[in-house]
């Protein structure tokens, strides 16, 4: 692990982010779009690749655990499922669809010149700051209404993950015979979603090995918001407990490593913030290389409102639940985290509701 080497850790996550930004851009791998297409148009082609991502990561995580390369288990950023997980997941799902992008999709689309996603990005920052005002209420909900004392469906028993991998493989082979893996595309440099899924899963394994836990990104948004608020209202920010608390705190070889959403350089800077900056840079560089960078005009008022509101909701929901789709789908589900299962279930219901709202009010 690189936790005791902060600058190496920063450049590692920055490099991973650059690769991710390019992959997400070239595959247009938007998880919000996957759920939106499934609920609005009954198009499940992209969701298949998401299942492949989860199963691939599940296999690799367990292999790395057996080999001893994964040292921190459970990941220090994971917790027990609570009522807050359900509420946060639902709100996140609604916001994700309204914003036309999740926390990662917003970054890579914004980086190629999409002003709608820039509006969503501003909404995410705003939602993170709004959450800080009510943090203590949600913190009590997280601690007082825990759903179960278990963190994982399976910890040392490998029967469940083996069964999932075997069952999924049957469907994967069926979809291959039906020719459902490759999507028709004419864009230069396009990467098929199933290839992107495998690359993302592999990168997440490397992040877990070297950073100490799987990928996450939403605390970085809150940290950006904290830096901005600290410029204009420093006294108010100092009075908010959310920005003074640590979201992660561990002891490695006698050295305490911690970090949170506050405007300071800490472990979140070297992991989540570095990853976010890398995703923006990777997408931007790729769009320039493919000569596709273009600043699109401002969207219609309804679409702009939907993007901003969606951004605020998904940020608020992510802060309530303690994470986003990147953390819980790409990392927690493969580890069979109950918190991840609860979040994704609530997020799916929220995404369905968000699709209905878009269909009724914005289409």
C-alpha positions in Angstrom: 0.0 0.0 0.0 1.0 3.6 -0.5 -0.9 5.1 2.5 2.4 6.1 4.1 3.6 7.7 0.9 1.1 10.5 0.3 2.7 12.0 -2.8 3.1 8.6 -4.5 -0.5 7.9 -3.6 -1.6 11.2 -5.1 0.1 10.5 -8.4 -1.1 6.9 -8.4 -4.8 7.9 -8.1 -4.3 10.8 -10.5 -2.9 8.3 -13.1 -5.8 5.9 -12.5 -8.2 8.8 -12.8 -6.7 9.9 -16.2 -7.1 6.3 -17.5 -10.7 6.1 -16.1 -11.5 9.5 -17.7 -10.4 8.3 -21.1 -12.2 4.9 -20.7 -15.5 6.5 -19.5 -15.3 9.0 -22.3 -14.5 6.5 -25.1 -17.2 4.0 -24.0 -19.6 6.8 -22.9 -19.9 4.6 -19.8 -22.6 6.5 -17.9 -24.3 4.5 -15.1 -27.1 7.1 -14.8 -27.8 6.5 -18.5 -27.9 2.8 -18.0 -30.7 3.0 -15.5 -32.5 5.8 -17.4 -32.5 3.7 -20.6 -33.7 0.6 -18.8 -36.6 2.4 -17.2 -37.6 4.8 -20.0 -36.8 2.7 -23.1 -36.5 -0.8 -21.7 -33.0 -0.9 -23.1 -30.8 -3.2 -21.0 -27.8 -3.4 -23.2 -25.5 -1.2 -21.1 -26.7 -2.8 -17.8 -25.3 -6.1 -18.9 -21.8 -4.6 -18.9 -22.4 -3.3 -15.4 -23.2 -6.8 -14.2 -20.0 -8.0 -15.9 -18.1 -5.2 -14.1 -19.4 -6.3 -10.7 -18.8 -10.0 -11.2 -15.3 -9.4 -12.6 -14.4 -7.2 -9.6 -15.9 -9.8 -7.3 -13.6 -12.5 -8.7 -10.5 -10.3 -8.6 -11.2 -9.0 -5.1 -11.4 -12.5 -3.7 -8.3 -13.7 -5.5 -6.4 -10.7 -4.2 -7.7 -11.4 -0.7 -6.5 -15.0 -0.8 -3.1 -13.9 -2.1 -2.7 -11.4 0.8 -2.3 -8.4 -1.5 -5.4 -6.8 0.0 -4.4 -5.8 3.5 -7.4 -3.8 4.8 -10.6 -5.9 5.1 -13.2 -4.7 5.6 -12.3 -1.4 3.9 -12.2 1.4 6.4 -14.6 3.5 4.4 -17.4 1.0 4.6 -19.9 0.7 7.4 -23.1 -1.0 8.5 -26.3 -0.5 6.6 -28.8 1.9 8.2 -32.0 3.7 7.5 -29.8 6.5 6.2 -28.5 4.1 3.6 -32.0 3.6 2.3 -33.0 7.2 2.3 -29.7 8.4 0.8 -29.7 5.7 -1.9 -33.2 6.6 -3.0 -32.5 10.4 -3.1 -29.2 9.6 -5.0 -31.1 7.5 -7.6 -33.6 10.3 -8.3 -30.9 12.9 -8.6 -28.7 10.8 -10.8 -31.4 10.4 -13.4 -32.5 14.1 -13.2 -28.9 15.3 -13.6 -28.3 13.0 -16.6 -25.1 11.8 -15.0 -23.7 10.3 -11.8 -20.7 11.7 -9.9 -18.4 10.2 -12.5 -20.5 10.8 -15.5 -20.8 14.5 -14.6 -17.1 14.8 -14.6 -16.2 13.1 -17.9 -19.1 14.8 -19.8 -18.3 18.2 -18.3 -14.7 17.8 -19.4 -15.6 17.4 -23.0 -17.5 20.8 -23.0 -21.0 19.8 -22.0 -22.5 22.8 -20.1 -25.5 20.8 -18.9 -23.1 18.6 -16.8 -21.2 21.7 -15.7 -24.5 22.9 -14.2 -25.0 19.5 -12.6 -21.4 19.8 -11.2 -22.3 23.1 -9.6 -25.4 21.4 -8.2 -23.4 18.6 -6.7 -21.1 21.2 -4.9 -24.2 23.0 -3.7 -25.9 19.8 -2.5 -22.7 18.8 -0.6 -22.7 22.2 1.2 -26.4 22.0 2.0 -25.9 18.5 3.5 -23.2 19.9 5.9 -26.0 22.1 7.5 -27.9 19.0 8.5 -25.1 16.5 9.1 -25.8 15.9 12.8 -29.3 14.7 12.1 -28.3 12.2 9.5 -25.3 11.1 11.5 -27.7 10.2 14.4 -29.8 8.3 11.9 -26.8 6.3 10.7 -25.8 5.3 14.3 -29.3 4.9 15.9 -31.1 2.9 13.1 -28.6 0.3 12.0 -30.4 -2.5 10.0 -28.0 -5.3 10.9 -24.8 -5.9 12.8 -23.2 -7.7 9.8 -21.2 -5.8 7.2 -21.1 -8.5 4.6 -23.3 -11.3 3.2 -20.2 -13.5 3.1 -16.8 -12.8 4.6 -14.7 -16.0 4.8 -17.3 -18.3 3.1 -16.6 -18.4 -0.6 -19.6 -20.4 -1.6 -21.9 -17.4 -2.2 -19.4 -15.5 -4.5 -18.6 -18.7 -6.4 -22.3 -19.3 -6.9 -22.8 -15.8 -8.2 -19.9 -16.0 -10.5 -21.0 -19.4 -11.9 -24.6 -18.2 -12.4 -23.6 -15.0 -14.0 -21.2 -16.9 -16.4 -24.2 -18.8 -17.7 -25.9 -15.5 -18.7 -22.7 -14.1 -20.0 -22.3 -17.0 -22.4 -26.0 -16.8 -23.4 -25.6 -13.1 -24.2 -22.5 -13.9 -26.2 -24.3 -16.4 -28.3 -27.1 -13.9 -28.9 -24.6 -11.2 -29.9 -25.6 -8.8 -27.2 -22.2 -7.8 -26.0 -21.0 -5.6 -28.9 -23.0 -2.5 -29.6 -23.1 -0.9 -33.0 -21.0 2.3 -33.0 -19.3 4.5 -35.6 -17.5 6.9 -33.4 -13.7 7.0 -33.7 -11.9 5.4 -30.7 -15.1 3.9 -29.3 -14.6 1.2 -26.7 -17.3 -1.4 -26.3 -19.0 -1.2 -22.8 -18.0 -4.8 -21.9 -14.3 -4.0 -22.4 -14.7 -0.8 -20.4 -16.3 -2.8 -17.6 -13.4 -5.2 -17.4 -10.8 -2.3 -17.4 -12.7 -0.4 -14.7 -12.9 -3.6 -12.5 -9.2 -4.2 -12.9 -8.3 -0.6 -12.1 -10.5 -0.7 -9.0 -8.6 -3.8 -7.7 -5.3 -1.9 -8.1 -6.8 1.1 -6.2 -7.9 -1.3 -3.4 -4.4 -2.8 -3.2 -2.4 0.5 -3.3 -4.9 3.0 -1.7 -6.3 0.7 1.0 -9.9 0.7 -0.1 -11.9 0.6 -3.4 -12.6 3.8 -5.4 -14.8 6.6 -4.0 -15.2 10.2 -5.1 -18.1 12.1 -3.4 -16.2 13.4 -0.4 -13.9 15.1 -2.9 -16.9 17.2 -4.1 -17.7 18.2 -0.5 -14.0 19.1 0.0 -14.1 21.4 -3.1 -17.3 23.0 -1.7 -15.5 23.5 1.6 -12.6 25.3 0.0 -15.0 27.6 -1.8 -17.1 28.3 1.4 -13.9 28.9 3.4 -13.1 31.8 1.1 -16.4 33.6 1.6 -17.8 32.3 5.0 -14.8 30.9 7.0 -16.4 31.4 10.4 -19.6 29.7 9.4 -17.7 26.7 7.9 -15.7 26.3 11.1 -18.9 26.0 13.0 -20.1 23.0 11.0 -19.2 19.7 12.5 -19.2 17.9 9.1 -16.1 19.7 8.0 -14.2 19.1 11.2 -14.9 15.4 11.3 -12.9 12.7 9.6 -14.7 10.3 7.2 -11.9 7.9 7.4 -9.3 7.2 10.1 -6.9 4.3 10.3 -3.6 3.4 11.9 -1.0 1.9 9.7 2.3 0.8 11.4 1.7 3.2 14.2 0.9 6.1 11.9 -2.6 7.6 12.1 -4.0 8.3 8.6 -7.2 10.3 8.4 -9.2 12.7 6.2 -12.5 14.2 5.6 -14.5 16.9 3.8 -12.8 19.9 5.4 -10.6 22.3 3.5 -7.3 20.7 4.4 -4.8 18.5 2.7 -5.3 14.9 3.9 -5.9 11.3 2.7 -9.0 12.4 0.8 -6.9 14.8 -1.2 -4.5 12.1 -2.1 -7.2 9.6 -3.1 -10.6 10.9 -4.0 -9.7 14.4 -5.1 -6.7 13.1 -7.1 -9.0 10.6 -8.8 -11.6 13.3 -9.6 -9.0 15.6 -11.1 -7.6 12.7 -13.1 -11.0 11.8 -14.6 -11.5 15.4 -15.7 -8.0 15.5 -17.2 -8.3 12.1 -18.9 -11.7 12.9 -20.5 -10.5 16.4 -21.6 -7.3 15.1 -23.2 -9.1 12.3 -24.9 -11.7 14.6 -26.4 -8.9 16.9 -27.7 -7.0 13.9 -29.1 -10.2 12.7 -30.9 -11.0 16.3 -32.0 -14.4 16.0 -30.3 -14.0 18.7 -27.6 -16.8 21.2 -28.1 -18.4 23.7 -25.7 -22.1 23.1 -26.2 -24.6 25.9 -25.8 -26.6 26.4 -22.6 -29.4 23.9 -22.4 -33.1 24.9 -22.3 -34.3 26.2 -18.9 -36.1 23.0 -18.0 -33.1 20.8 -18.7 -30.8 23.2 -16.8 -33.1 23.2 -13.8 -33.3 19.4 -14.0 -29.5 19.1 -14.1 -28.9 21.5 -11.2 -31.7 20.0 -9.0 -30.5 16.5 -9.9 -26.9 17.4 -9.0 -28.0 18.7 -5.6 -30.1 15.7 -4.9 -27.5 13.1 -5.8 -24.9 14.9 -3.7 -27.3 15.2 -0.7 -28.2 11.5 -1.1 -24.6 10.4 -1.4 -23.6 12.3 1.8 -26.6 10.8 3.7 -25.7 7.3 2.6 -21.9 7.8 2.9 -21.1 7.1 -0.7 -22.2 7.0 -4.3 -22.7 4.5 -7.1 -19.0 4.4 -7.8 -18.3 3.3 -4.2 -21.3 1.0 -3.8 -21.7 -0.6 -7.2 -18.1 -0.9 -8.3 -16.6 -1.6 -4.9 -19.2 -2.7 -2.3 -21.3 -5.0 -4.4 -18.3 -7.1 -5.5 -17.4 -7.4 -1.8 -21.0 -8.5 -1.0 -21.3 -5.5 1.4 -24.8 -5.4 2.9 -24.5 -1.6 2.9 -23.8 -1.8 -0.9 -26.7 -4.1 -1.5 -29.1 -1.8 0.4 -27.8 1.3 -1.3 -28.0 -0.1 -4.8 -31.6 -1.4 -4.1 -32.8 2.0 -2.9 -30.9 3.7 -5.7 -32.6 1.6 -8.3 -36.0 2.5 -6.9 -35.0 6.1 -6.9 -33.7 5.9 -10.5 -37.1 4.4 -11.5 -38.8 7.3 -9.8 -36.5 9.8 -11.4 -37.2 8.4 -14.8 -40.9 8.8 -14.2 -40.4 12.4 -13.1 -38.4 13.2 -16.2 -41.0 11.5 -18.5 -43.8 13.5 -16.9 -42.2 16.9 -16.4 -39.2 17.3 -18.7 -40.0 15.2 -21.9 
